[in-house]
């Protein structure tokens, strides 16, 4: 798929597809395109649907409710160019290029309205709407034009900002939806909130029946089969214990299926174009895209050896929602679990546990363990869907 070394195997196609369509629509001389794989075929897994016509999940409808593949194929299209994710500094003033592409002679009135909304999900997983606005631009059939760039003030908070764009006609009908992300870096902290975090790779213990391994120097850690990860947190002396409203452990985690490419007996010299003779997770670049077949993992979370929470991680997914897993890929022709992401797991921690840990300068031990063979993947602040490490949050 699109130039990866040795092809891609089964991988989220929606990210590169989105970038490709955005780029095509910048250029008036590109009047169309051809996509030859509506569904997976014998030796390729980049279709809109699986070989059996079951659905794949792009995740774009959750990123922008109401958006679908129809928006990526729309006659009227608003593009931000090839970059659908961008690293920025908190508080930075940015300009977003806008390209309006109209492959239509339909009557939509004299003007179109471009609406935009910027919202941010911060480093404790909370989402806030920051700003919204709109402007008009003349409607001309078969128009291809560079609009004035959209000027935005990026919120000064560590997290991921989402810019949603929509095009409406004079009747208020939405003709197109699109979006892009900003990965925000800043030292500014939330008021009345303390966060004690550790990197995903800095677990104190890991025991797994099948395999344990790290991704991209520990931006994500995997445990396959039955087992556990244990993290230790030390409450700094300068954190005040008075007036605590809430304390909790927060982590982004998913199930972890042991794919063929990650097995010890894996043969990297095989021919990945042999189709049905090779599993879709065999290619070193592959990470099977989310679909109707789920791979859940039931887990328990313990605080200092006492069970505090049970939940089921629904799947081991990979699609457009894994923004950080795509954004932080190395540009070397290879993919490393691209698009993979997890689910937020929040576990209450009592005030007594927090106070005792600070008073005695003892560590709070958080253990995530499976009840079966579903495995666990833990995501750090540079991988997955949320810009956060495994962390203890204290609010006042």
Secondary structure, DSSP 8 states (H G I E B T S, - for coil): -TT-TT---S---HHHHHHHHHHHTT-TT--------SB-BTTB--SSB-TTS-BB---HHHHSTT--HHHHT-SEEEE--S-SEEEEETT-EEEEEEEEEE-------SEEEEEEEEEEEETTS-EEEEEEEEEEEE--TT-EEEEEEEEEE--SSSEEEEEEEEEE-TT--EEEEEEEEEEEE-----TTEEEEEE-TT--SEEEESSEEEEETTTTEEEEEBSEEEEEEEE--TTS--TT--EEEEEEEEE-----GGGSTT--TTS-TTSGGGS-TT-STT-----BSS---EEEEEEETTEEEEEEEE----BSTT-HHHHHT--SSS--SSTTB--EEEEEE--HHHHHHHHHHT-EEEEEEEESSSB-EEEE-TTSSSSS--EEEEEE-
